[in-house]
Amino acid sequence: MAESLTTHQSAGERSRQTILETAARLATVEGLDGLTIGKLAEAVGMSKSGLYAHFKSKEDLQLATIAMAREIFDREVTDPGQSAAPGATRVLALCDAFLAHVEDGVYPGGCFFVAAAAEMNARPGEIRDHIAQFVAEWLGAIATAVEQARELGEIEPQVEPGQLAFEINALLSAANLAYPLFGDPTVLHVARKAIAERLDTPADEATRGPIS
């Protein structure tokens, strides 16, 4: 009986994960506000009543989707980037992982959080607060890596980490918007080259190598 219950719970958890992964992809096309129980039910091939067993409201669904998107971003971008050696190598690795997850089509509309930030930036509330917190932490991760590069003498001492992190994130966001629009990987190369030049670091020092 206990084994049967555990199996049932595991199946339920897998089902919820699949639903939320689909919701995150759908949100980059429809927007978080356009993410409804009805549209998601159609996308995953479930009934609305079946989805209501997982999510009691639209906001509940949105918050769960943001949490799943963050889990995916950590797995695809933050964790690989942070595993690189401290300093300029880590800055480039974080950027390279970000651009790779855009090019690999993890989401059809580009980075989930770039899309969500653009959609929610003028809509106060809990959804916006979660998105803002993520963006602040992402900028902080880049700034910390920049600061380490400065301490290691890899970039000029007068460089302000927060300023450079903002500029780097702006280049990543621009590439993220342009790539789904034009489908041209050149924009990813351009962003990566600009970031490497801003760090005064050879562009072939990233862990993944050139984006194809």
C-alpha positions, 0 to 999 in steps of 0.5 A: 500500500505504501509503495503504491502511494509512493508510485502514485505521488511520483507519477503526480509529480512527474505530471506536474513537472511536464505541465509546468515545462509546457506552461513555461514554453507557452508563456514565452509565446502567449505571455504570462498573462495569456497563460490560462488553464484553458490554453494550457489544458489544450497544449498538454492534452488534458481536461481543464478539470484535470489541471484544476487539480494541480492549480487552483487559480491563474495566479497559482499557475503563473507563480508555479510556472515562474518557479519551474522556469527558474529551475530550468534557467539554473540548470541550463545557464546559472549552474554551468556558468558558475562551474567555470573558474572565477573571473573573466572565464566565469563571466564569459561562461555565464554569457555563453550558457545564456546564449546557448539556451537561447540558440538551443530553443529551450523556449520558442520565444527566447529567454523566459525571464526576458519575455516576462520582465518586458511583459510585467515591468509595469504591472505591480504585484506578486508576479512582477515581484518574482520576476524582478527578484530573479533579474536582480539576482541574475545581474548580481551573479554577473556583477560578482563574476566581474568583481572577481575578474577585477580582483584577479587583475583581469580587467581594469581596476576602475571598472564598476561591476554593477555598471558592466553587469548591466551592459552585459545583460543589455547585450544578452537581452538584445541578442535574445530578442533578435534571435527568435525574430530573425533566426540568424545565429550571427546576432549571438556571435555579435553579442558574444564578441561585444561582451568579450571585447568589453572584458578585453578577453579573447572571444575563444576563451568560453567553455562551450566554444563558438556558437554554431 
